Amino acid sequence: MSEFIEVIEWLDQTGGEVIHRYPKEGSAEVKFGAQLVVRENQAAIFFRNLLV
């Protein structure tokens, strides 16, 4: 089952995380007009139809 995401934001509490998958498991659809929050020490990469 998928969910529609309206805001995508990740805060690394440890300061040591190199990569993070959102959501952690399964799939999700980004709602049209959704907001992406990328802090100055972060980068964002989107993958579509990734076969795992």
N, CA, C, O and CB atoms as a CASP TS submission, in Angstrom:
PFRMAT TS
TARGET T0000
AUTHOR 0000-0000-0000
METHOD Language model
MODEL 1
PARENT N/A
ATOM      1  N   MET     1       0.844  -1.177   0.000  1.00  0.00           N
ATOM      2  CA  MET     1       0.000   0.000   0.000  1.00  0.00           C
ATOM      3  C   MET     1       0.887   1.237   0.000  1.00  0.00           C
ATOM      4  O   MET     1       1.866   1.306   0.743  1.00  0.00           O
ATOM      5  CB  MET     1      -0.958   0.000   1.216  1.00  0.00           C
ATOM      6  N   SER     2       0.550   2.190  -0.813  1.00  0.00           N
ATOM      7  CA  SER     2       1.356   3.410  -0.881  1.00  0.00           C
ATOM      8  C   SER     2       0.649   4.542  -0.152  1.00  0.00           C
ATOM      9  O   SER     2      -0.556   4.490   0.096  1.00  0.00           O
ATOM     10  CB  SER     2       1.632   3.806  -2.348  1.00  0.00           C
ATOM     11  N   GLU     3       1.409   5.542   0.179  1.00  0.00           N
ATOM     12  CA  GLU     3       0.882   6.727   0.847  1.00  0.00           C
ATOM     13  C   GLU     3       1.319   7.950   0.053  1.00  0.00           C
ATOM     14  O   GLU     3       2.347   7.921  -0.624  1.00  0.00           O
ATOM     15  CB  GLU     3       1.372   6.812   2.334  1.00  0.00           C
ATOM     16  N   PHE     4       0.548   9.014   0.134  1.00  0.00           N
ATOM     17  CA  PHE     4       0.913  10.259  -0.533  1.00  0.00           C
ATOM     18  C   PHE     4       1.676  11.140   0.444  1.00  0.00           C
ATOM     19  O   PHE     4       1.194  11.439   1.537  1.00  0.00           O
ATOM     20  CB  PHE     4      -0.343  10.995  -1.074  1.00  0.00           C
ATOM     21  N   ILE     5       2.873  11.551   0.040  1.00  0.00           N
ATOM     22  CA  ILE     5       3.728  12.361   0.894  1.00  0.00           C
ATOM     23  C   ILE     5       3.559  13.829   0.517  1.00  0.00           C
ATOM     24  O   ILE     5       3.651  14.181  -0.659  1.00  0.00           O
ATOM     25  CB  ILE     5       5.215  11.924   0.772  1.00  0.00           C
ATOM     26  N   GLU     6       3.312  14.691   1.507  1.00  0.00           N
ATOM     27  CA  GLU     6       3.151  16.120   1.270  1.00  0.00           C
ATOM     28  C   GLU     6       4.403  16.915   1.607  1.00  0.00           C
ATOM     29  O   GLU     6       4.686  17.924   0.961  1.00  0.00           O
ATOM     30  CB  GLU     6       1.992  16.644   2.069  1.00  0.00           C
ATOM     31  N   VAL     7       5.161  16.474   2.614  1.00  0.00           N
ATOM     32  CA  VAL     7       6.398  17.148   3.012  1.00  0.00           C
ATOM     33  C   VAL     7       7.475  16.081   3.199  1.00  0.00           C
ATOM     34  O   VAL     7       7.274  15.106   3.922  1.00  0.00           O
ATOM     35  CB  VAL     7       6.198  17.993   4.329  1.00  0.00           C
ATOM     36  N   ILE     8       8.609  16.273   2.546  1.00  0.00           N
ATOM     37  CA  ILE     8       9.735  15.359   2.692  1.00  0.00           C
ATOM     38  C   ILE     8      10.832  16.112   3.423  1.00  0.00           C
ATOM     39  O   ILE     8      11.326  17.133   2.945  1.00  0.00           O
ATOM     40  CB  ILE     8      10.236  14.818   1.301  1.00  0.00           C
ATOM     41  N   GLU     9      11.209  15.595   4.596  1.00  0.00           N
ATOM     42  CA  GLU     9      12.250  16.233   5.409  1.00  0.00           C
ATOM     43  C   GLU     9      12.897  15.162   6.255  1.00  0.00           C
ATOM     44  O   GLU     9      12.217  14.281   6.781  1.00  0.00           O
ATOM     45  CB  GLU     9      11.669  17.382   6.303  1.00  0.00           C
ATOM     46  N   TRP    10      14.205  15.234   6.390  1.00  0.00           N
ATOM     47  CA  TRP    10      14.921  14.271   7.224  1.00  0.00           C
ATOM     48  C   TRP    10      15.934  15.004   8.073  1.00  0.00           C
ATOM     49  O   TRP    10      16.742  15.780   7.564  1.00  0.00           O
ATOM     50  CB  TRP    10      15.613  13.191   6.365  1.00  0.00           C
ATOM     51  N   LEU    11      15.889  14.754   9.372  1.00  0.00           N
ATOM     52  CA  LEU    11      16.857  15.331  10.307  1.00  0.00           C
ATOM     53  C   LEU    11      17.702  14.199  10.862  1.00  0.00           C
ATOM     54  O   LEU    11      17.174  13.304  11.521  1.00  0.00           O
ATOM     55  CB  LEU    11      16.147  16.123  11.460  1.00  0.00           C
ATOM     56  N   ASP    12      18.992  14.221  10.612  1.00  0.00           N
ATOM     57  CA  ASP    12      19.913  13.203  11.108  1.00  0.00           C
ATOM     58  C   ASP    12      20.337  13.583  12.520  1.00  0.00           C
ATOM     59  O   ASP    12      21.128  14.505  12.718  1.00  0.00           O
ATOM     60  CB  ASP    12      21.154  13.055  10.172  1.00  0.00           C
ATOM     61  N   GLN    13      19.805  12.867  13.488  1.00  0.00           N
ATOM     62  CA  GLN    13      20.098  13.170  14.887  1.00  0.00           C
ATOM     63  C   GLN    13      21.526  12.791  15.279  1.00  0.00           C
ATOM     64  O   GLN    13      22.074  13.355  16.226  1.00  0.00           O
ATOM     65  CB  GLN    13      19.114  12.451  15.786  1.00  0.00           C
ATOM     66  N   THR    14      22.136  11.838  14.560  1.00  0.00           N
ATOM     67  CA  THR    14      23.468  11.364  14.915  1.00  0.00           C
ATOM     68  C   THR    14      24.576  12.185  14.265  1.00  0.00           C
ATOM     69  O   THR    14      25.683  12.261  14.798  1.00  0.00           O
ATOM     70  CB  THR    14      23.617   9.917  14.526  1.00  0.00           C
ATOM     71  N   GLY    15      24.291  12.796  13.123  1.00  0.00           N
ATOM     72  CA  GLY    15      25.299  13.547  12.395  1.00  0.00           C
ATOM     73  C   GLY    15      26.234  12.673  11.587  1.00  0.00           C
ATOM     74  O   GLY    15      27.179  13.172  10.976  1.00  0.00           O
ATOM     75  N   GLY    16      25.981  11.361  11.575  1.00  0.00           N
ATOM     76  CA  GLY    16      26.870  10.446  10.871  1.00  0.00           C
ATOM     77  C   GLY    16      26.216   9.680   9.731  1.00  0.00           C
ATOM     78  O   GLY    16      26.861   8.846   9.095  1.00  0.00           O
ATOM     79  N   GLU    17      24.968   9.949   9.471  1.00  0.00           N
ATOM     80  CA  GLU    17      24.266   9.213   8.417  1.00  0.00           C
ATOM     81  C   GLU    17      24.678   9.738   7.044  1.00  0.00           C
ATOM     82  O   GLU    17      24.662  10.945   6.800  1.00  0.00           O
ATOM     83  CB  GLU    17      22.733   9.326   8.599  1.00  0.00           C
ATOM     84  N   VAL    18      25.046   8.822   6.154  1.00  0.00           N
ATOM     85  CA  VAL    18      25.500   9.203   4.822  1.00  0.00           C
ATOM     86  C   VAL    18      24.341   9.160   3.829  1.00  0.00           C
ATOM     87  O   VAL    18      24.266   9.992   2.925  1.00  0.00           O
ATOM     88  CB  VAL    18      26.638   8.281   4.356  1.00  0.00           C
ATOM     89  N   ILE    19      23.436   8.191   3.994  1.00  0.00           N
ATOM     90  CA  ILE    19      22.306   8.047   3.077  1.00  0.00           C
ATOM     91  C   ILE    19      21.075   7.607   3.866  1.00  0.00           C
ATOM     92  O   ILE    19      21.181   6.882   4.855  1.00  0.00           O
ATOM     93  CB  ILE    19      22.631   7.026   1.943  1.00  0.00           C
ATOM     94  N   HIS    20      19.927   8.051   3.417  1.00  0.00           N
ATOM     95  CA  HIS    20      18.675   7.682   4.084  1.00  0.00           C
ATOM     96  C   HIS    20      17.608   7.444   3.033  1.00  0.00           C
ATOM     97  O   HIS    20      17.465   8.236   2.102  1.00  0.00           O
ATOM     98  CB  HIS    20      18.223   8.782   5.086  1.00  0.00           C
ATOM     99  N   ARG    21      16.862   6.367   3.172  1.00  0.00           N
ATOM    100  CA  ARG    21      15.759   6.058   2.251  1.00  0.00           C
ATOM    101  C   ARG    21      14.458   6.495   2.906  1.00  0.00           C
ATOM    102  O   ARG    21      14.211   6.202   4.076  1.00  0.00           O
ATOM    103  CB  ARG    21      15.720   4.528   1.889  1.00  0.00           C
ATOM    104  N   TYR    22      13.634   7.192   2.147  1.00  0.00           N
ATOM    105  CA  TYR    22      12.354   7.670   2.672  1.00  0.00           C
ATOM    106  C   TYR    22      11.238   7.259   1.740  1.00  0.00           C
ATOM    107  O   TYR    22      11.293   7.613   0.562  1.00  0.00           O
ATOM    108  CB  TYR    22      12.364   9.200   2.856  1.00  0.00           C
ATOM    109  N   PRO    23      10.233   6.536   2.188  1.00  0.00           N
ATOM    110  CA  PRO    23      10.111   5.920   3.509  1.00  0.00           C
ATOM    111  C   PRO    23      11.090   4.765   3.664  1.00  0.00           C
ATOM    112  O   PRO    23      11.622   4.249   2.681  1.00  0.00           O
ATOM    113  CB  PRO    23       8.679   5.430   3.742  1.00  0.00           C
ATOM    114  N   LYS    24      11.316   4.376   4.884  1.00  0.00           N
ATOM    115  CA  LYS    24      12.330   3.372   5.186  1.00  0.00           C
ATOM    116  C   LYS    24      12.073   2.050   4.452  1.00  0.00           C
ATOM    117  O   LYS    24      13.019   1.405   3.999  1.00  0.00           O
ATOM    118  CB  LYS    24      12.383   3.127   6.686  1.00  0.00           C
ATOM    119  N   GLU    25      10.820   1.647   4.334  1.00  0.00           N
ATOM    120  CA  GLU    25      10.444   0.423   3.611  1.00  0.00           C
ATOM    121  C   GLU    25       9.209   0.700   2.772  1.00  0.00           C
ATOM    122  O   GLU    25       8.454   1.633   3.045  1.00  0.00           O
ATOM    123  CB  GLU    25      10.184  -0.758   4.594  1.00  0.00           C
ATOM    124  N   GLY    26       9.013  -0.111   1.760  1.00  0.00           N
ATOM    125  CA  GLY    26       7.829   0.031   0.928  1.00  0.00           C
ATOM    126  C   GLY    26       7.980   1.146  -0.083  1.00  0.00           C
ATOM    127  O   GLY    26       9.089   1.545  -0.438  1.00  0.00           O
ATOM    128  N   SER    27       6.842   1.640  -0.539  1.00  0.00           N
ATOM    129  CA  SER    27       6.871   2.714  -1.528  1.00  0.00           C
ATOM    130  C   SER    27       5.925   3.830  -1.102  1.00  0.00           C
ATOM    131  O   SER    27       5.055   3.640  -0.253  1.00  0.00           O
ATOM    132  CB  SER    27       6.490   2.184  -2.931  1.00  0.00           C
ATOM    133  N   ALA    28       6.110   4.962  -1.694  1.00  0.00           N
ATOM    134  CA  ALA    28       5.253   6.097  -1.418  1.00  0.00           C
ATOM    135  C   ALA    28       5.201   6.969  -2.661  1.00  0.00           C
ATOM    136  O   ALA    28       6.141   6.991  -3.455  1.00  0.00           O
ATOM    137  CB  ALA    28       5.757   6.900  -0.189  1.00  0.00           C
ATOM    138  N   GLU    29       4.126   7.669  -2.820  1.00  0.00           N
ATOM    139  CA  GLU    29       3.988   8.580  -3.943  1.00  0.00           C
ATOM    140  C   GLU    29       4.053  10.005  -3.416  1.00  0.00           C
ATOM    141  O   GLU    29       3.428  10.336  -2.409  1.00  0.00           O
ATOM    142  CB  GLU    29       2.662   8.327  -4.715  1.00  0.00           C
ATOM    143  N   VAL    30       4.814  10.842  -4.104  1.00  0.00           N
ATOM    144  CA  VAL    30       4.933  12.228  -3.711  1.00  0.00           C
ATOM    145  C   VAL    30       3.753  12.981  -4.306  1.00  0.00           C
ATOM    146  O   VAL    30       3.517  12.942  -5.514  1.00  0.00           O
ATOM    147  CB  VAL    30       6.293  12.837  -4.172  1.00  0.00           C
ATOM    148  N   LYS    31       3.029  13.656  -3.453  1.00  0.00           N
ATOM    149  CA  LYS    31       1.860  14.412  -3.877  1.00  0.00           C
ATOM    150  C   LYS    31       2.285  15.590  -4.755  1.00  0.00           C
ATOM    151  O   LYS    31       3.286  16.245  -4.465  1.00  0.00           O
ATOM    152  CB  LYS    31       1.061  14.908  -2.653  1.00  0.00           C
ATOM    153  N   PHE    32       1.539  15.863  -5.820  1.00  0.00           N
ATOM    154  CA  PHE    32       1.843  16.995  -6.684  1.00  0.00           C
ATOM    155  C   PHE    32       1.802  18.271  -5.849  1.00  0.00           C
ATOM    156  O   PHE    32       0.825  18.530  -5.147  1.00  0.00           O
ATOM    157  CB  PHE    32       0.845  17.074  -7.878  1.00  0.00           C
ATOM    158  N   GLY    33       2.867  19.065  -5.929  1.00  0.00           N
ATOM    159  CA  GLY    33       2.961  20.288  -5.135  1.00  0.00           C
ATOM    160  C   GLY    33       3.556  20.067  -3.757  1.00  0.00           C
ATOM    161  O   GLY    33       3.528  20.969  -2.919  1.00  0.00           O
ATOM    162  N   ALA    34       4.102  18.864  -3.505  1.00  0.00           N
ATOM    163  CA  ALA    34       4.704  18.564  -2.207  1.00  0.00           C
ATOM    164  C   ALA    34       5.934  19.436  -1.968  1.00  0.00           C
ATOM    165  O   ALA    34       6.508  19.990  -2.905  1.00  0.00           O
ATOM    166  CB  ALA    34       5.082  17.076  -2.121  1.00  0.00           C
ATOM    167  N   GLN    35       6.323  19.548  -0.721  1.00  0.00           N
ATOM    168  CA  GLN    35       7.462  20.378  -0.333  1.00  0.00           C
ATOM    169  C   GLN    35       8.638  19.488   0.052  1.00  0.00           C
ATOM    170  O   GLN    35       8.465  18.513   0.783  1.00  0.00           O
ATOM    171  CB  GLN    35       7.086  21.321   0.839  1.00  0.00           C
ATOM    172  N   LEU    36       9.829  19.818  -0.437  1.00  0.00           N
ATOM    173  CA  LEU    36      11.062  19.134  -0.080  1.00  0.00           C
ATOM    174  C   LEU    36      11.923  20.093   0.722  1.00  0.00           C
ATOM    175  O   LEU    36      12.212  21.201   0.270  1.00  0.00           O
ATOM    176  CB  LEU    36      11.816  18.623  -1.342  1.00  0.00           C
ATOM    177  N   VAL    37      12.336  19.668   1.918  1.00  0.00           N
ATOM    178  CA  VAL    37      13.201  20.483   2.769  1.00  0.00           C
ATOM    179  C   VAL    37      14.597  19.880   2.729  1.00  0.00           C
ATOM    180  O   VAL    37      14.800  18.754   3.184  1.00  0.00           O
ATOM    181  CB  VAL    37      12.656  20.560   4.241  1.00  0.00           C
ATOM    182  N   VAL    38      15.565  20.623   2.187  1.00  0.00           N
ATOM    183  CA  VAL    38      16.956  20.182   2.115  1.00  0.00           C
ATOM    184  C   VAL    38      17.799  21.226   2.831  1.00  0.00           C
ATOM    185  O   VAL    38      17.866  22.382   2.410  1.00  0.00           O
ATOM    186  CB  VAL    38      17.430  19.982   0.624  1.00  0.00           C
ATOM    187  N   ARG    39      18.429  20.816   3.893  1.00  0.00           N
ATOM    188  CA  ARG    39      19.247  21.737   4.682  1.00  0.00           C
ATOM    189  C   ARG    39      20.599  21.968   3.992  1.00  0.00           C
ATOM    190  O   ARG    39      20.959  21.233   3.073  1.00  0.00           O
ATOM    191  CB  ARG    39      19.459  21.185   6.118  1.00  0.00           C
ATOM    192  N   GLU    40      21.336  22.977   4.429  1.00  0.00           N
ATOM    193  CA  GLU    40      22.568  23.360   3.732  1.00  0.00           C
ATOM    194  C   GLU    40      23.641  22.272   3.749  1.00  0.00           C
ATOM    195  O   GLU    40      24.518  22.276   2.885  1.00  0.00           O
ATOM    196  CB  GLU    40      23.125  24.615   4.348  1.00  0.00           C
ATOM    197  N   ASN    41      23.600  21.351   4.695  1.00  0.00           N
ATOM    198  CA  ASN    41      24.590  20.268   4.735  1.00  0.00           C
ATOM    199  C   ASN    41      24.036  18.961   4.153  1.00  0.00           C
ATOM    200  O   ASN    41      24.615  17.897   4.368  1.00  0.00           O
ATOM    201  CB  ASN    41      25.055  20.037   6.175  1.00  0.00           C
ATOM    202  N   GLN    42      22.920  19.034   3.420  1.00  0.00           N
ATOM    203  CA  GLN    42      22.280  17.864   2.828  1.00  0.00           C
ATOM    204  C   GLN    42      22.187  17.997   1.311  1.00  0.00           C
ATOM    205  O   GLN    42      22.347  19.083   0.753  1.00  0.00           O
ATOM    206  CB  GLN    42      20.885  17.663   3.425  1.00  0.00           C
ATOM    207  N   ALA    43      21.928  16.871   0.662  1.00  0.00           N
ATOM    208  CA  ALA    43      21.648  16.843  -0.776  1.00  0.00           C
ATOM    209  C   ALA    43      20.484  15.887  -0.977  1.00  0.00           C
ATOM    210  O   ALA    43      20.285  14.971  -0.179  1.00  0.00           O
ATOM    211  CB  ALA    43      22.917  16.400  -1.620  1.00  0.00           C
ATOM    212  N   ALA    44      19.720  16.091  -2.030  1.00  0.00           N
ATOM    213  CA  ALA    44      18.566  15.234  -2.308  1.00  0.00           C
ATOM    214  C   ALA    44      18.724  14.602  -3.684  1.00  0.00           C
ATOM    215  O   ALA    44      19.109  15.263  -4.649  1.00  0.00           O
ATOM    216  CB  ALA    44      17.240  16.040  -2.225  1.00  0.00           C
ATOM    217  N   ILE    45      18.419  13.311  -3.756  1.00  0.00           N
ATOM    218  CA  ILE    45      18.428  12.579  -5.023  1.00  0.00           C
ATOM    219  C   ILE    45      17.135  11.789  -5.100  1.00  0.00           C
ATOM    220  O   ILE    45      16.768  11.094  -4.153  1.00  0.00           O
ATOM    221  CB  ILE    45      19.682  11.635  -5.144  1.00  0.00           C
ATOM    222  N   PHE    46      16.449  11.895  -6.221  1.00  0.00           N
ATOM    223  CA  PHE    46      15.210  11.155  -6.425  1.00  0.00           C
ATOM    224  C   PHE    46      15.453  10.018  -7.404  1.00  0.00           C
ATOM    225  O   PHE    46      16.131  10.185  -8.417  1.00  0.00           O
ATOM    226  CB  PHE    46      14.087  12.085  -6.937  1.00  0.00           C
ATOM    227  N   PHE    47      14.893   8.868  -7.087  1.00  0.00           N
ATOM    228  CA  PHE    47      14.923   7.719  -7.995  1.00  0.00           C
ATOM    229  C   PHE    47      13.486   7.339  -8.309  1.00  0.00           C
ATOM    230  O   PHE    47      12.614   7.367  -7.441  1.00  0.00           O
ATOM    231  CB  PHE    47      15.707   6.507  -7.373  1.00  0.00           C
ATOM    232  N   ARG    48      13.256   6.984  -9.563  1.00  0.00           N
ATOM    233  CA  ARG    48      11.921   6.573  -9.983  1.00  0.00           C
ATOM    234  C   ARG    48      12.008   5.184 -10.593  1.00  0.00           C
ATOM    235  O   ARG    48      12.911   4.893 -11.377  1.00  0.00           O
ATOM    236  CB  ARG    48      11.309   7.585 -10.993  1.00  0.00           C
ATOM    237  N   ASN    49      11.063   4.333 -10.227  1.00  0.00           N
ATOM    238  CA  ASN    49      10.990   2.968 -10.748  1.00  0.00           C
ATOM    239  C   ASN    49      12.292   2.206 -10.536  1.00  0.00           C
ATOM    240  O   ASN    49      12.785   1.537 -11.444  1.00  0.00           O
ATOM    241  CB  ASN    49      10.645   2.990 -12.227  1.00  0.00           C
ATOM    242  N   LEU    50      12.835   2.309  -9.351  1.00  0.00           N
ATOM    243  CA  LEU    50      14.076   1.637  -9.021  1.00  0.00           C
ATOM    244  C   LEU    50      13.777   0.169  -8.712  1.00  0.00           C
ATOM    245  O   LEU    50      12.951  -0.125  -7.848  1.00  0.00           O
ATOM    246  CB  LEU    50      14.780   2.329  -7.822  1.00  0.00           C
ATOM    247  N   LEU    51      14.430  -0.736  -9.399  1.00  0.00           N
ATOM    248  CA  LEU    51      14.246  -2.169  -9.149  1.00  0.00           C
ATOM    249  C   LEU    51      15.214  -2.602  -8.062  1.00  0.00           C
ATOM    250  O   LEU    51      16.426  -2.420  -8.181  1.00  0.00           O
ATOM    251  CB  LEU    51      14.461  -3.006 -10.450  1.00  0.00           C
ATOM    252  N   VAL    52      14.666  -3.175  -7.007  1.00  0.00           N
ATOM    253  CA  VAL    52      15.506  -3.601  -5.882  1.00  0.00           C
ATOM    254  C   VAL    52      15.506  -5.101  -5.806  1.00  0.00           C
ATOM    255  O   VAL    52      16.152  -5.674  -4.929  1.00  0.00           O
ATOM    256  CB  VAL    52      15.020  -2.995  -4.551  1.00  0.00           C
TER
END
